[in-house]
Amino acid sequence: MHNVIWLMTMVPQWFFTSLMNPLQGGYTSLVPAAGALCFAAGVLLSLLYWRRQLLLFLIPLTLSLAVVAGSGYMRGEYDNLAIIEPGMLAFVATQALLAVMFAYKAKAAWLPGIALAAFSVSHAMYAAKIATMALTDTWV
């Protein structure tokens, strides 16, 4: 249970502190930095173009955090990436489809919808990376 709490508190910190040094982990660390910028833009634009449909973007965020929590609970249980990688790829693809669908549903607020969709996809990619590292207990 300690790993779940640790990961649930550290993932948002790692995600948003990537803005301080976006190339810290190579070019792949640009994904959370761009996602953090899209989150800020999406929240600010949501204040201007408020639609209730924008609350749907909490669903992909909750799913990403659930994957991180589950991987924290099963930390170090798997050592074979052939089992984990297809599941994480399906997870990111599902999150991307959800983000596109929710951005489409927010028709009148398309600008914050696009920004929040970009945040959702980048957060899903980052959560999949952290979940893979947690499940294999191989930290980069």
N, CA, C and O of each residue as an XYZ file, in Angstrom:
560
protein
N       0.812     -1.187      0.000
C       0.000      0.000      0.000
C       0.864      1.264      0.000
O       0.458      2.314     -0.498
N       2.060      1.137      0.568
C       2.977      2.270      0.616
C       3.368      2.715     -0.799
O       3.487      3.912     -1.059
N       3.568      1.758     -1.711
C       3.934      2.097     -3.086
C       2.808      2.821     -3.813
O       3.066      3.689     -4.647
N       1.570      2.474     -3.507
C       0.429      3.125     -4.144
C       0.391      4.595     -3.746
O       0.254      5.472     -4.600
N       0.511      4.857     -2.467
C       0.469      6.237     -1.981
C       1.652      7.022     -2.521
O       1.508      8.178     -2.919
N       2.818      6.396     -2.535
C       4.013      7.065     -3.039
C       3.845      7.441     -4.508
O       4.112      8.581     -4.890
N       3.408      6.497     -5.330
C       3.236      6.791     -6.750
C       2.124      7.808     -6.999
O       2.265      8.678     -7.859
N       1.042      7.710     -6.270
C      -0.074      8.633     -6.478
C       0.303     10.074     -6.116
O      -0.247     11.015     -6.687
N       1.213     10.252     -5.197
C       1.635     11.610     -4.857
C       2.783     12.097     -5.726
O       2.918     13.302     -5.941
N       3.611     11.194     -6.229
C       4.784     11.609     -6.999
C       4.496     11.827     -8.476
O       5.121     12.689     -9.094
N       3.577     11.080     -9.057
C       3.323     11.213    -10.495
C       2.885     12.621    -10.874
O       3.428     13.162    -11.837
N       1.932     13.255    -10.178
C       1.613     14.644    -10.547
C       2.800     15.594    -10.363
O       2.977     16.522    -11.153
N       3.605     15.370     -9.340
C       4.780     16.212     -9.132
C       5.772     16.046    -10.267
O       6.272     17.035    -10.802
N       6.066     14.800    -10.644
C       7.000     14.545    -11.745
C       6.463     15.113    -13.051
O       7.218     15.658    -13.857
N       5.156     14.982    -13.257
C       4.541     15.437    -14.500
C       4.671     16.950    -14.650
O       5.085     17.434    -15.704
N       4.325     17.688    -13.618
C       4.315     19.140    -13.730
C       5.685     19.773    -13.524
O       5.915     20.885    -13.999
N       6.597     19.105    -12.835
C       7.943     19.661    -12.707
C       8.765     19.449    -13.965
O       9.884     19.953    -14.061
N       8.236     18.718    -14.924
C       8.948     18.569    -16.200
C       9.020     19.898    -16.943
O       9.819     20.049    -17.867
N       8.191     20.862    -16.547
C       8.260     22.199    -17.150
C       9.546     22.930    -16.775
O      10.023     23.780    -17.526
N      10.101     22.598    -15.619
C      11.314     23.284    -15.180
C      12.516     22.925    -16.042
O      13.362     23.777    -16.314
N      12.597     21.668    -16.473
C      13.689     21.213    -17.318
C      13.119     20.215    -18.331
O      13.208     19.006    -18.117
N      12.536     20.705    -19.429
C      11.802     19.826    -20.328
C      12.657     18.780    -21.045
O      12.121     17.763    -21.485
N      13.951     18.993    -21.175
C      14.802     18.021    -21.867
C      15.641     17.200    -20.896
O      16.678     16.658    -21.276
N      15.206     17.108    -19.668
C      15.953     16.389    -18.637
C      16.146     14.921    -18.992
O      17.240     14.384    -18.823
N      15.114     14.275    -19.474
C      15.191     12.855    -19.811
C      15.236     12.616    -21.307
O      14.782     11.573    -21.778
N      15.769     13.547    -22.053
C      15.788     13.410    -23.510
C      14.519     13.987    -24.107
O      13.760     14.689    -23.438
N      14.304     13.683    -25.369
C      13.150     14.243    -26.064
C      11.820     13.672    -25.575
O      10.775     14.293    -25.772
N      11.844     12.509    -24.946
C      10.588     11.946    -24.443
C      10.045     12.723    -23.249
O       8.861     12.625    -22.927
N      10.907     13.491    -22.596
C      10.417     14.281    -21.469
C       9.693     15.546    -21.932
O       9.163     16.287    -21.104
N       9.662     15.800    -23.229
C       8.868     16.910    -23.750
C       7.377     16.602    -23.688
O       6.557     17.519    -23.662
N       7.020     15.320    -23.665
C       5.602     14.929    -23.624
C       4.920     15.443    -22.359
O       3.876     16.086    -22.471
N       5.454     15.194    -21.158
C       4.771     15.748    -19.985
C       4.860     17.273    -19.912
O       3.950     17.916    -19.390
N       5.927     17.850    -20.421
C       6.032     19.313    -20.404
C       4.961     19.934    -21.299
O       4.306     20.900    -20.908
N       4.787     19.383    -22.490
C       3.736     19.882    -23.384
C       2.359     19.625    -22.783
O       1.461     20.458    -22.912
N       2.187     18.485    -22.131
C       0.912     18.181    -21.488
C       0.598     19.137    -20.356
O      -0.557     19.523    -20.176
N       1.607     19.526    -19.588
C       1.387     20.481    -18.498
C       0.991     21.849    -19.049
O       0.135     22.528    -18.482
N       1.615     22.248    -20.155
C       1.228     23.516    -20.782
C      -0.193     23.453    -21.326
O      -0.953     24.413    -21.206
N      -0.547     22.320    -21.923
C      -1.914     22.152    -22.431
C      -2.926     22.142    -21.297
O      -4.039     22.644    -21.454
N      -2.550     21.574    -20.159
C      -3.438     21.593    -19.000
C      -3.701     23.025    -18.540
O      -4.843     23.411    -18.292
N      -2.631     23.800    -18.433
C      -2.797     25.191    -18.002
C      -3.647     25.969    -19.003
O      -4.531     26.732    -18.613
N      -3.377     25.775    -20.287
C      -4.162     26.465    -21.314
C      -5.616     26.005    -21.285
O      -6.529     26.820    -21.412
N      -5.833     24.700    -21.118
C      -7.190     24.164    -21.085
C      -7.995     24.681    -19.910
O      -9.178     24.992    -20.049
N      -7.352     24.775    -18.749
C      -8.061     25.275    -17.567
C      -8.386     26.753    -17.728
O      -9.494     27.183    -17.410
N      -7.431     27.531    -18.218
C      -7.686     28.960    -18.413
C      -8.757     29.198    -19.475
O      -9.625     30.052    -19.300
N      -8.698     28.457    -20.556
C      -9.708     28.613    -21.601
C     -11.074     28.107    -21.143
O     -12.107     28.601    -21.594
N     -11.074     27.131    -20.257
C     -12.343     26.630    -19.724
C     -13.063     27.685    -18.897
O     -14.292     27.685    -18.814
N     -12.311     28.568    -18.297
C     -12.936     29.656    -17.548
C     -13.653     30.633    -18.481
O     -14.653     31.246    -18.106
N     -13.127     30.768    -19.697
C     -13.755     31.664    -20.669
C     -14.899     31.004    -21.423
O     -15.951     31.609    -21.630
N     -14.686     29.757    -21.831
C     -15.674     29.022    -22.627
C     -16.236     27.872    -21.806
O     -16.038     26.711    -22.165
N     -16.911     28.158    -20.743
C     -17.360     27.098    -19.839
C     -18.504     26.297    -20.451
O     -19.515     26.855    -20.879
N     -18.325     24.989    -20.484
C     -19.356     24.030    -20.856
C     -19.242     22.851    -19.895
O     -18.144     22.454    -19.505
N     -20.375     22.309    -19.527
C     -20.393     21.183    -18.599
C     -19.697     19.956    -19.193
O     -19.191     19.116    -18.450
N     -19.666     19.845    -20.516
C     -19.034     18.704    -21.173
C     -17.530     18.659    -20.910
O     -16.914     17.601    -21.045
N     -16.944     19.765    -20.545
C     -15.504     19.782    -20.259
C     -15.166     18.975    -19.008
O     -14.022     18.557    -18.827
N     -16.151     18.758    -18.154
C     -15.911     17.924    -16.962
C     -15.683     16.461    -17.331
O     -15.180     15.689    -16.516
N     -16.045     16.079    -18.538
C     -15.806     14.709    -18.983
C     -14.314     14.380    -19.032
O     -13.936     13.210    -18.976
N     -13.476     15.392    -19.136
C     -12.031     15.153    -19.187
C     -11.470     14.689    -17.841
O     -10.293     14.337    -17.748
N     -12.294     14.687    -16.815
C     -11.860     14.103    -15.542
C     -11.828     12.575    -15.621
O     -11.119     11.933    -14.846
N     -12.587     11.991    -16.549
C     -12.623     10.527    -16.684
C     -11.276      9.980    -17.147
O     -10.766      9.057    -16.510
N     -10.662     10.502    -18.232
C      -9.339      9.980    -18.603
C      -8.284     10.213    -17.532
O      -7.398      9.379    -17.343
N      -8.371     11.332    -16.831
C      -7.420     11.591    -15.758
C      -7.574     10.562    -14.648
O      -6.581     10.068    -14.114
N      -8.819     10.237    -14.299
C      -9.073      9.233    -13.271
C      -8.578      7.856    -13.709
O      -8.012      7.114    -12.907
N      -8.790      7.517    -14.970
C      -8.305      6.230    -15.478
C      -6.779      6.149    -15.440
O      -6.219      5.108    -15.097
N      -6.113      7.241    -15.790
C      -4.647      7.258    -15.740
C      -4.144      7.074    -14.317
O      -3.197      6.326    -14.075
N      -4.780      7.755    -13.388
C      -4.359      7.609    -11.994
C      -4.684      6.220    -11.452
O      -3.973      5.715    -10.583
N      -5.754      5.597    -11.957
C      -6.081      4.226    -11.540
C      -5.024      3.241    -12.045
O      -4.666      2.298    -11.339
N      -4.530      3.457    -13.252
C      -3.466      2.588    -13.775
C      -2.195      2.753    -12.946
O      -1.513      1.771    -12.652
N      -1.879      3.972    -12.574
C      -0.699      4.218    -11.743
C      -0.880      3.577    -10.370
O       0.057      2.984     -9.836
N      -2.066      3.689     -9.800
C      -2.319      3.075     -8.493
C      -2.227      1.553     -8.571
O      -1.643      0.915     -7.695
N      -2.803      0.979     -9.616
C      -2.723     -0.477     -9.779
C      -1.304     -0.963     -9.969
O      -0.928     -2.011     -9.444
N      -0.515     -0.211    -10.713
C       0.876     -0.621    -10.910
C       1.690     -0.420     -9.633
O       2.637     -1.163     -9.378
N       1.328      0.574     -8.838
C       2.001      0.734     -7.554
C       1.676     -0.405     -6.611
O       2.521     -0.831     -5.824
N       0.446     -0.899     -6.690
C       0.049     -2.022     -5.850
C       0.784     -3.302     -6.266
O       1.129     -4.126     -5.419
N       1.021     -3.462     -7.574
C       1.703     -4.657     -8.083
C       3.157     -4.372     -8.451
O       3.690     -4.980     -9.379
N       3.788     -3.473     -7.747
C       5.153     -3.058     -8.065
C       6.104     -4.240     -8.039
O       6.177     -4.979     -7.057
N       6.833     -4.407     -9.137
C       7.844     -5.442     -9.246
C       7.309     -6.835     -9.512
O       8.071     -7.798     -9.425
N       6.041     -6.985     -9.831
C       5.438     -8.302    -10.026
C       5.788     -8.917    -11.383
O       5.761    -10.139    -11.525
N       6.112     -8.104    -12.367
C       6.368     -8.613    -13.720
C       7.785     -8.267    -14.129
O       8.299     -7.197    -13.803
N       8.404     -9.182    -14.842
C       9.730     -8.887    -15.380
C       9.769     -9.022    -16.900
O      10.815     -8.819    -17.516
N       8.637     -9.362    -17.500
C       8.561     -9.555    -18.934
C       7.784     -8.399    -19.564
O       6.585     -8.245    -19.328
N       8.472     -7.592    -20.362
C       7.809     -6.454    -21.000
C       6.867     -6.880    -22.111
O       6.019     -6.094    -22.533
N       6.999     -8.114    -22.594
C       6.109     -8.588    -23.659
C       4.662     -8.688    -23.171
O       3.735     -8.665    -23.980
N       4.469     -8.796    -21.881
C       3.127     -8.856    -21.312
C       2.595     -7.437    -21.067
O       1.414     -7.166    -21.284
N       3.462     -6.547    -20.619
C       3.033     -5.219    -20.192
C       2.826     -4.265    -21.358
O       1.837     -3.533    -21.378
N       3.724     -4.256    -22.319
C       3.689     -3.241    -23.378
C       2.421     -3.249    -24.227
O       1.912     -2.169    -24.531
N       1.877     -4.408    -24.632
C       0.618     -4.339    -25.389
C      -0.541     -3.777    -24.574
O      -1.397     -3.075    -25.113
N      -0.572     -4.082    -23.289
C      -1.615     -3.534    -22.432
C      -1.504     -2.032    -22.283
O      -2.513     -1.327    -22.299
N      -0.288     -1.539    -22.139
C      -0.093     -0.094    -22.018
C      -0.387      0.611    -23.342
O      -0.899      1.730    -23.351
N      -0.067     -0.037    -24.443
C      -0.389      0.541    -25.751
C      -1.896      0.625    -25.942
O      -2.402      1.621    -26.459
N      -2.612     -0.407    -25.533
C      -4.076     -0.387    -25.612
C      -4.646      0.673    -24.679
O      -5.630      1.331    -25.017
N      -4.046      0.841    -23.524
C      -4.488      1.862    -22.581
C      -4.345      3.260    -23.174
O      -5.272      4.065    -23.091
N      -3.191      3.554    -23.770
C      -2.963      4.878    -24.361
C      -3.884      5.100    -25.552
O      -4.397      6.203    -25.737
N      -4.099      4.067    -26.361
C      -5.002      4.199    -27.509
C      -6.436      4.467    -27.043
O      -7.137      5.292    -27.628
N      -6.864      3.776    -26.001
C      -8.206      4.005    -25.453
C      -8.330      5.420    -24.898
O      -9.348      6.083    -25.095
N      -7.306      5.872    -24.212
C      -7.324      7.229    -23.671
C      -7.370      8.269    -24.794
O      -8.050      9.288    -24.673
N      -6.647      8.010    -25.882
C      -6.660      8.946    -27.007
C      -8.046      8.988    -27.653
O      -8.531     10.059    -28.015
N      -8.674      7.834    -27.796
C     -10.026      7.809    -28.354
C     -11.022      8.533    -27.447
O     -11.887      9.265    -27.929
N     -10.900      8.328    -26.152
C     -11.765      9.044    -25.209
C     -11.547     10.554    -25.298
O     -12.505     11.327    -25.275
N     -10.286     10.967    -25.398
C      -9.987     12.398    -25.465
C     -10.576     13.021    -26.721
O     -11.126     14.121    -26.666
N     -10.467     12.331    -27.855
C     -11.039     12.851    -29.098
C     -12.558     12.913    -28.994
O     -13.172     13.888    -29.426
N     -13.165     11.878    -28.424
C     -14.616     11.856    -28.284
C     -15.097     12.987    -27.367
O     -16.095     13.641    -27.668
N     -14.400     13.219    -26.258
C     -14.811     14.271    -25.337
C     -14.569     15.656    -25.938
O     -15.347     16.578    -25.689
N     -13.512     15.814    -26.719
C     -13.276     17.097    -27.385
C     -14.364     17.357    -28.416
O     -14.781     18.499    -28.608
N     -14.822     16.312    -29.075
C     -15.905     16.471    -30.044
C     -17.218     16.837    -29.346
O     -18.008     17.622    -29.870
N     -17.444     16.265    -28.165
C     -18.685     16.559    -27.425
C     -18.723     18.000    -26.912
O     -19.801     18.552    -26.692
N     -17.569     18.598    -26.724
C     -17.509     19.983    -26.251
C     -17.463     20.922    -27.459
O     -16.542     21.729    -27.584
N     -18.443     20.819    -28.336
C     -18.442     21.540    -29.612
C     -18.329     23.047    -29.441
O     -17.532     23.685    -30.129
N     -19.094     23.615    -28.555
C     -19.085     25.066    -28.391
C     -17.800     25.544    -27.717
O     -17.417     26.703    -27.870
N     -17.151     24.683    -26.992
C     -15.895     25.016    -26.318
C     -14.779     24.173    -26.918
O     -14.104     23.433    -26.203
N     -14.585     24.279    -28.219
C     -13.632     23.405    -28.895
C     -12.191     23.730    -28.541
O     -11.353     22.829    -28.523
N     -11.876     24.991    -28.257
C     -10.501     25.365    -27.937
C     -10.038     24.753    -26.604
O      -8.983     24.121    -26.576
N     -10.781     24.916    -25.505
C     -10.351     24.224    -24.287
C     -10.477     22.710    -24.413
O      -9.730     21.975    -23.767
N     -11.409     22.233    -25.230
C     -11.543     20.795    -25.432
C     -10.310     20.194    -26.079
O      -9.865     19.115    -25.688
N      -9.757     20.882    -27.061
C      -8.546     20.393    -27.720
C      -7.361     20.430    -26.762
O      -6.560     19.496    -26.725
N      -7.248     21.503    -25.991
C      -6.143     21.609    -25.032
C      -6.239     20.519    -23.956
O      -5.233     19.908    -23.595
N      -7.442     20.284    -23.453
C      -7.609     19.243    -22.433
C      -7.440     17.847    -23.023
O      -6.996     16.934    -22.326
N      -7.786     17.671    -24.291
C      -7.561     16.383    -24.945
C      -6.068     16.113    -25.093
O      -5.615     14.989    -24.873
N      -5.304     17.134    -25.462
C      -3.851     16.971    -25.571
C      -3.244     16.655    -24.207
O      -2.337     15.829    -24.102
N      -3.744     17.312    -23.170
C      -3.281     17.000    -21.818
C      -3.614     15.559    -21.454
O      -2.776     14.856    -20.891
N      -4.824     15.112    -21.768
C      -5.249     13.754    -21.418
C      -4.361     12.708    -22.081
O      -3.970     11.728    -21.447
N      -4.047     12.915    -23.346
C      -3.210     11.946    -24.062
C      -1.786     11.958    -23.513
O      -1.198     10.896    -23.309
N      -1.228     13.130    -23.274
C       0.140     13.180    -22.750
C       0.214     12.606    -21.339
O       1.196     11.957    -20.980
N      -0.824     12.845    -20.539
C      -0.836     12.270    -19.185
C      -0.979     10.750    -19.248
O      -0.382     10.038    -18.441
N      -1.756     10.257    -20.191
C      -1.888      8.805    -20.349
C      -0.568      8.178    -20.773
O      -0.202      7.106    -20.292
N       0.147      8.847    -21.674
C       1.451      8.325    -22.096
C       2.436      8.318    -20.927
O       3.198      7.367    -20.756
N       2.414      9.361    -20.142
C       3.309      9.437    -18.987
C       2.925      8.416    -17.927
O       3.796      7.787    -17.326
N       1.631      8.247    -17.696
C       1.167      7.256    -16.722
C       1.534      5.846    -17.177
O       1.879      5.001    -16.351
N       1.464      5.583    -18.480
C       1.847      4.263    -18.994
C       3.341      4.020    -18.792
O       3.755      2.907    -18.468
N       4.137      5.052    -18.982
C       5.585      4.919    -18.763
C       5.888      4.625    -17.298
O       6.670      3.726    -16.989
N       5.269      5.382    -16.399
C       5.493      5.173    -14.966
C       4.957      3.806    -14.535
O       5.590      3.118    -13.735
N       3.807      3.414    -15.056
C       3.226      2.109    -14.706
C       4.118      0.968    -15.171
O       4.292     -0.014    -14.451
N       4.681      1.086    -16.358
C       5.594      0.059    -16.852
C       6.833     -0.045    -15.977
O       7.286     -1.145    -15.658
N       7.381      1.105    -15.588
C       8.550      1.074    -14.717
C       8.200      0.495    -13.349
O       9.008     -0.224    -12.762
N       7.024      0.793    -12.841
C       6.627      0.275    -11.534
C       6.373     -1.227    -11.589
O       6.778     -1.960    -10.687
N       5.706     -1.686    -12.640
C       5.393     -3.114    -12.724
C       6.654     -3.961    -12.854
O       6.719     -5.066    -12.315
N       7.657     -3.449    -13.568
C       8.909     -4.201    -13.720
C       9.919     -3.840    -12.640
O      10.948     -4.502    -12.504
N       9.630     -2.793    -11.870
C      10.534     -2.261    -10.855
C      11.896     -1.922    -11.454
O      12.941     -2.143    -10.842
N      11.850     -1.381    -12.661
C      13.052     -0.914    -13.364
C      12.869      0.568    -13.619
O      12.094      0.963    -14.490
N      13.578      1.388    -12.864
C      13.380      2.834    -12.935
C      14.489      3.471    -13.747
O      15.672      3.193    -13.547
N      14.082      4.332    -14.665
C      15.040      5.022    -15.543
C      15.193      6.440    -15.086
O      15.953      7.203    -15.683
